[in-house]
């Protein structure tokens, strides 16, 4: 998939654990883990907004488009 999730990078930059982010945004650790490991099929704007609010970042800081190289 050409959409890359870089949530782990932003968490490291902010020195925040997945557990702490989960508590702050009210989303289960399992669902955040699915997103972080790029197994999610989509993300709600409300979830993206909450993540960006708590990590003080922009959506482009955690989502990246990389076209398939063929």
C-alpha positions as CSV (number, residue, x, y, z in Angstrom):
1,X,0.0,0.0,0.0
2,X,1.4,3.4,-0.9
3,X,0.2,5.1,2.3
4,X,2.8,4.7,5.1
5,X,2.0,5.4,8.7
6,X,4.9,7.0,10.6
7,X,3.1,7.2,14.0
8,X,6.0,5.4,15.7
9,X,8.4,8.1,14.5
10,X,6.2,10.9,15.9
11,X,5.8,9.1,19.2
12,X,9.5,8.8,19.5
13,X,10.0,12.5,18.7
14,X,7.5,13.4,21.4
15,X,8.9,10.8,23.8
16,X,5.4,9.4,24.3
17,X,4.4,5.7,24.6
18,X,1.5,4.2,22.6
19,X,-0.1,3.5,26.0
20,X,-0.1,7.1,27.0
21,X,-1.4,8.2,23.6
22,X,-4.2,5.6,23.9
23,X,-5.2,7.1,27.3
24,X,-5.1,10.7,26.0
25,X,-7.3,10.1,22.9
26,X,-9.6,7.4,24.3
27,X,-8.7,4.8,21.7
28,X,-7.8,1.2,22.6
29,X,-4.1,0.3,22.5
30,X,-5.1,-2.6,20.1
31,X,-6.6,-0.2,17.6
32,X,-3.6,2.2,17.8
33,X,-1.3,-0.7,17.4
34,X,-3.1,-1.8,14.3
35,X,-2.7,1.7,12.9
36,X,0.9,1.9,13.9
37,X,1.8,-1.4,12.2
38,X,0.0,-0.3,9.0
39,X,-2.6,-3.0,9.2
40,X,-5.5,-0.5,9.4
41,X,-7.7,-0.1,6.3
42,X,-8.6,3.4,7.2
43,X,-8.7,6.1,9.9
44,X,-11.5,8.3,11.0
45,X,-10.9,12.1,10.8
46,X,-11.9,12.3,14.5
47,X,-9.1,9.9,15.4
48,X,-6.6,11.6,13.2
49,X,-7.5,14.9,14.8
50,X,-7.1,13.5,18.3
51,X,-3.7,12.1,17.5
52,X,-2.5,15.3,15.9
53,X,-3.8,17.3,18.9
54,X,-2.0,15.2,21.5
55,X,1.2,14.8,19.5
56,X,1.1,18.5,18.4
57,X,1.6,17.6,14.7
58,X,0.0,17.7,11.3
59,X,-1.5,14.8,9.5
60,X,1.4,14.8,7.1
61,X,3.7,14.1,10.0
62,X,2.2,10.7,10.5
63,X,0.9,9.8,7.1
64,X,3.1,9.6,4.0
65,X,2.4,8.7,0.4
66,X,5.0,6.6,-1.4
67,X,3.9,5.4,-4.8
68,X,4.6,1.8,-5.6
69,X,7.9,1.6,-7.5
70,X,7.5,-0.8,-10.4
